[in-house]
Amino acid sequence: MNLFDLARRQDTNLLLDGEVVASKRSYADGVWRGLAISSGASFRISDIRRFVSFRHFPEQIGWRFSVPPGGRASLRLLSQTNQSVLGEVEFAEGVHPVTMPWPLVPCGAIDLDVSFNCSQSQPLFIGNHRLLSRQWLYDSCTGRGVEIGPGPVPQILPQSDRDVSYLEQMPAEEWNRLYNGGGKYPIRPELWSNYIVGDASELPVPDGSLDFIFGSHVFEHLANPIGHLQRWHAKLKSGGKVAMVVPDLHGTKDSIHHRCSLDSMIDEFRRCIWSAEPAHYSRHLRRSVDDPRLIALMDRGESIHVHYYDNISCQQLLDFAVRELGYVDYVINHTPNHKDFHFLLVR
């Protein structure tokens, strides 16, 4: 669960009482994002077992409490039925990893409540996740490559050892006219000559011509991920790389969904589908396939998360790619509760 993003977007799943704000703090192992909680403040997450990261009753959830001198913090698990305390742990001064005090009896819906009091003015900091840098992934993208779906803001920029094209389903000027009328996105007109028009499943480049294929928050939108990886394999040179930034379902609004299974991806591969089906829309929107809103979104080709990934389901997919599609190895960069993770798959 990504507390930092919940607070930043004022998500209604995070119920605040007092001054609780998104914050960052540096530790020996890097920069952490989380929440700063002033004395007397608290927050609550209702029915935490709705969220997939809590459904298996994990003892460690990747949080750390940094309690200042004179402070005392409490984490309680409460019965949603009568608000009785099912489990509680308290934290005094210092830095403490959070161990969840799960009850060992069935008890239905559980609320999580965190409160803090301090005799001084310093806040409690709850470190929610270590900040992942994408730089290692960018640095791996050298030679001739394609960035898929960058919109007007590419991440892989041309440089002396890199020749990159940007794949969109329409010319950059048209994309900017349709989706950027209010100037929400910064634009780089000097890069518009690098844009090519096409689909991720049909990269308009010769086979064996690419050193890398990069995408950020694109892979989850693709039906038939195995089929895409197979076709990308044909476009890559030997040693070429697929480099992807993928939303982690546990750190995004997808957190109430289950990870998608490898069997479901194999089924799509065998049926050779290349676009989202009614079942995908139904799962994502949590509506029946005959719901008018769902039908309207499908009719206009609304982009949705077709699959939900975490590092586990990604590992299963990449193992399959090595075993069955001709790739040779992969790396996953992941930390709990982050909004996304990164993978590098080598041909």
N, C-alpha and C positions, 0 to 999 in steps of 0.2 A: 504494500500500500504506500502510495507516494504522498505523504503528508504535506510536503513542500508545495506540490502542484495543487493539491486540494485547497490549501490556504490561499495560494496565489490567484486561483480562479474563483474563489469564494464558493466552493462546492457545498451544496446543502447536506452532503453526507458528513461534513465536519461541522459539528455544532459548537460554537465558541461562546465562552462566557468570560468577559474581560479582555485584556490586551494579549492577543495571540497572533503573531505575525510570521510570515515566511522569512527565513534568515539563513545565513551561511556562517561556517566557522572552519578555521584551519586546524588540522591536527598533524601529527607526524606522518600519518599515512595518506594525507591529501586533504583537499577541501571537501567538507560535508555540507549538504543542504538539509534543512529541517525547519523546526519551529522554535521561536523565542517566546517564552511564556512568562509574563510579569507576575510578581507576587500577588496572590489572591485570585489569579485567573485559572481557568480550566478549559478542557475541551472534551467532547464526547463523540464517539462514533456508534451509531445505533445499529444493533443487529450485525455485529462484525462477521458473523459466519455467512452473511450474504456474499462476502468477498472471497474469491477463490484462494487467496494466499492464507486465509485463516481456516479454511474448511478442513484441513488435515491436522488441526490443533498443533501447530509448530511450537516447539519450546523456544527456539531462537527466531526472532523476526527481523533481525538486522538493524534494530534501533539501538541508540546509546543515549543515556541521560547524563548530561554534564551539569551537576548541581553546584552552585556557588557556595562560598562560606556562609553559614547561617541559614542555609536553605534546606527544605525537605520536600520531596516530591512523592506522589503516590500514584500508582497505577492500579485500578480496580476493575474487576469483571463483575458486572451486575446482572441479575436476572431481569429480563425485560418485563416479566410478568408482575413482580412485586418489588423490584429494585433491591432485593437482598444481595449481600456481598457473597459472591461465589468464589472469589480468589482475590488476593491483594498482595502487592509488594511495595515496600517503601525504599526510598533512596536518600541517603544523606550526602554530605559534601564529597565530591569526587566525580570521576567518569565511570559509568557503569553500563555494561551491556544488559539489555532487557531480556529477562527470562520470564516467559508468560506463565502466570499462575492458574493454569486451566483446572477446572473442577473435574474430578474423576467420576462424575455421575451425569447421566443425561439430564439436561436442564433447559432445553429449548433455546429461544433467542437470547443472545448475550450482548449487552452494551459494554463498550470499553470507555472508561472514564479516567482522565489524567488531571490531577490538580497539583498546585504548587504554592508554597508560602515561604517567605524569606524575611529575615530581620534586616537585611540590607536591600539595596536597590537593584542588584544584579538579577537578570532573568535566568530561568532554567532554559537550557538549550537541549532540544531533543534532536540528535543527529539521526536523520532518516535514511540517507544514502550518501555514499561517496560519489563525488562528481567524476564521471567518465569523460576523458578527452577523446575526441575523434581524430586527433592529429595523426596517430599511428596509421589509421585507415587511409587518411588523405595521402600520407607519405608513400603508401603502397601503390598508389595509382600513378604509375609512370609509363611513358611510351604512348601508344595510340589507344584511345578509349572513348567510351560513351557514358555520360551521366543520364540516367533515365528519370524523366519527370521532375526537372528542377524548377518548373515555373519560371518566374523572372529572376530567381536568386540562386544561380548555380553555386555549388560548394567546391567543385573541382575546377580550378581556374587554370587557364593555359600558362605554361612556363617553359623554360628552356628544354626540359626533359619530358614534356608532356604536351600532347596534341589531343584535344578533347572536343567532342561534339555533344550537343544537348538534344536529347530526344523528347519531343512533345507531340501531341496529337493535332496540333495546329501551329502555324508560324508564331514566333514570339510576339510580333506586333498585334496579331489577332488575340492571342492569350491576354496580353496587356489591356487591350480594348474591352474585352468581355468581362475580365475578372478583377481589374485593377483600376476601375474608374475613380475610386476615391483616393487613390494613391497609397493604399494600405501597404503595398509591397515596394521595396526599393527596386529600381530597375537598372540594368547595365546595357544600354543600347549598343555599346561598342562590342558586345558579345553576340548580338543577334545574328550576325553572319555565321556563327557556329551552330545555330539551331538546325536540326533536321526533323522532318515530319514522319511519324510512323507509330507503330505499336511495340510494346515491350516484347510481345510474342513473335514479332517479325522485324527484328532490327534491320534497317535498310543499309547494311554493310556487307562486304564479301565474307564468306566463311574463312576462318583462320586469319582474320585481319586485326583482331583486337588484343591489346595487352591487358585491358581491364574493362569491367562493366560496373558502374557505381550507381547506387540508388539510396536515397534517404527518405524513410517513411513512404516507401513505394511498394515494397515486397508484400506487405499485408493486404494490399488492394488487388493482388493478382490471383485470379482463379487458376487452378492447375499449376501450382508452384513447381512440381516435378517436371512438367512439360516445359515450363520456362527455363529451368536449369538445363534441361536437355538441349534446347535450342540455343541457349547461350554458350554451352560447351562447344557447339559447332562453330560459333563466331570467334572463339578465343584461340589464340596461338597456344602452343605447348608452354606451360608455365604461366599462362594468363590467369587473371583473378576476377572473381565476383566479389565485390566489396559492398556490404549492405548495412545500413542503420535501420533497425527494426523496432517498432514499439513493443515494449514488454507489457504483456496484458496485466501483470500485477502492479504496474506503475502508471496506468492510464485509466481512462474511462471504461476500458474493456474489463476492468477488474472483477466484474460480476459474472463474466463468462468463463467457461472451461477452455483450456488449451485444446486446439484442434488435433485430432489424431493423425498419425501417419497413414492409417487405413483410409481415412477420408480423402487424403491427398492422392493416394494410389488409385482410389476409385475415380477421382476426377481425371487422372492421367489416362486410365484405361478407357474412359468415355470420351477423352479428347475434347474437353470443354475449355473455352478460353475467356469466358465472361461470367459474371455472377449470375446465379440462378435464383428462382424464387425462394428456395430453401435458405440460401445465404442471406437474403434480405430479411426473411422471417427470423432467423437466428439473431441477426445484428439489431434489428428494430424491436425484437420481442413482440411481434405481431403476427397474426395468421396470414397465410399467403393470399387470402381473399380480402384482406383489409384494404379499403380504398386508398389510405395514405401510402401503404406499401406499393400498391399497383402504380400510383402516380409517380413515386420515386423511381421505380423500375422503368416506367415509360420514358422518363427523361434521362435515364442512364446515370442516376445519382451514384457517386463514388462512395463505397462503403468498405469497411474492413471485412474482407472475404474470409480471412483466417486470423486466428488469435494465436500469437506465439509467445513462448518464454524460452529461456535457454535450454530447457529440457526438450520441448517439442522441436526446437531448431536443431539440436544435436541429433535427434532421431532422423530428421529430414536430411541433414548433411551426411550422416552415416550412410543413408540410402544413396545419396549422390555419389559417394566414393565407391560404394559396393556395386551399384548398378549403372551409373551414368558415365563412368570414365574419369571422374575427378580423382585427385591423388591425396588430398589432405585439406584440413580446415582448422581455423582458430575462431573461438568465440570469446569476446570480451564482455563480461557481465558483472554487475554487482546488484545485490538485492534492493528492491524498491525504486530503482532508477526508471525514468520514463522510457528508456530504450536500451538496447544492447547492440553490439556490432558483431558481424561475422565476416571472415575472409575465407573464400573457398577457392582452391587452386586446381587448375586443369593439369 
